Amino acid sequence: MTNVSGNNFTMNSSSLSAYQSLEEFRYYTVGVILTPISIFGILGNILSIFVLSCPEMKSNFNQLLICLASFDLVYLQLSFAIFAMPTLSVWYTETLFPYIMPIGVTIERFVAIAYPMRKTNLKNSLIMASVFGSIVYNLPRFFELEMVQVDVLDPETKANVTVNRIAPTELRFNKLYVQIYVVWMKFFLVELLPYVIICVLNFVMIVKIREAMKLQKEMTISRQPSLESQKKEFNMALVLVCIVFMFIACQSIKIIPDVYEAMVCDYSKTDTSCESTTTIERIVSISYVLLALNSASNFVIYMLRGNKFRRVLSRKLCQFFGYKPSSQFDSPRIGNSDSQSHHTRHNVIALTTTATTEMGHTPVQPHRSLIKFHSTRHESPIQMV
C-alpha cells in the first residue's frame, strides 16, 4: 500500500512499472516544473511588495495586493522547501491564506465599482478578517502531525537504525474529524464558498463596468474629471479580473481529489483509509504545480496591466544598480528636444493637480492652473504621468 500525499487514503499499485511511472510523473511535476515556478514566484512577490509599498503607489487596493503577495510568498517558500526536502510530509503543502485574500480584494473592488459614492475604507477590516479567519480555520492542522521515531533497515550496513519521521496523529484518523473538518468544511468554506463569492461579485463588477463604459460615451466634456476617476477604478477592476481568473483556473483542479475522497471513502468503517487511483494521484501532483503557479502569476499580471507599476519598478531597479533612470521612467521630454535642447524658450503648460495614481492608470484631474517657466534643457522638471 502506498500512502497518498495530502489525502487520507491509500493506493494499490497494480504493478511495479505503474508505481515507477507514477513516481517519475511526480518527479517531473512537483520537482522539475514546480521548482523554477516557486523561485520565480518568490522573486516576483518580493518585487511586488517592494513596488506596491512605495509612497506613490499607496492606495487601499494596493495595500490589499501587498497582503496577497505576502501570503503567496509564504506559500511559495513553504512549497519549495517541502518538495525540496523529501523527508518532510507533503501534507504541509496546504496553503494558508490565498483562499481568503482574493475574496477581500474582490469585496474592496466591488464596493469601489458598485458604490463609488460611498467613501468606505475596508482595507483594515478586510486584512484583519482574512488573517484572523485563516489562523482560526487552520489551527487544527497543527495537531494533525507529529514527529515519531521508526526503525528502518540501513541498505549499507544491513542493520536497523532509528530515524525521525513525520506521521499523522490519532486526530487525523478520527472519523468524525475527517468527515466534518477535513472533507466537508474544507469543501464548503475553502473551495465552494470562495468561488461563489468571487464569481458573483466579479460578474456584478463586469456588468457595472459595461454600463459605465456605455454611459461614458454619452457624458459631456464637463464631466471629464469624474470620468477619469471612474476609468481608474475600472482599470483596477480589470487587474482584479485577471487575478481572479488565474485563481479559479489554478485552484479548481484540487477539488477533484477532495470530492473523490468525500464520495468514495467510507469513514464509518474502522479502517479510515480508502483506495485511490493513478489518475487521482496525477491530479494531486498537478494541483501542487497549479497552486504554485497561481501564487507566482500575480507579478506577471502587474507587469502586463500596470503602467505605473512597470515605471516604478524600472526606476527602483536603476537606482539599486546605480544607473540613471531613463527619461521615460522619470521626466518625459516636452516638445522637440532634438531642435530646441540648446535654446531658451518660454513654455506655458497646464499643471494638473493629480490624485495618487494606482497601478499606472490615468490620474484624477479636479482643476487646472497655468504656470509660466523658463526652460533651458530638453527635460521637463514636471512629472508627466
Secondary structure, DSSP 8 states (H G I E B T S, - for coil): -EE-TTSS-EE--S-HHHHHHHHHHHIIIIIIIHHHHHHHHHHHHHHHHHHHTSGGG-SHHHHHHHHHHHHHHHHHHHHHHHHH-TTS-GGGG--SSTTTHHHHHHHHHHHHHH-TT-----HHHHHHHHHHHHHHHHGGGGGSEEEEEEEEE-TTT-SEEEEEEEEE-TGGG-HHHIIIIIIIIIIIIIIIHHHHHHHHHHHHHHHHHHHHHHHHHHS-GGGHHHHHHHHHHHHHHHHHHHHHHHHHHHHSTTHHHHHHHHHH--TTSS----B--HHHHHHHHHHHHHHHHHHHHHHHHHHHH-HHHHHHHHHHHHHHTT----GGGS--B-S-HHHHTTS-EEEEEEEE-----STT-------EEEEEEEE-SSB-SS---
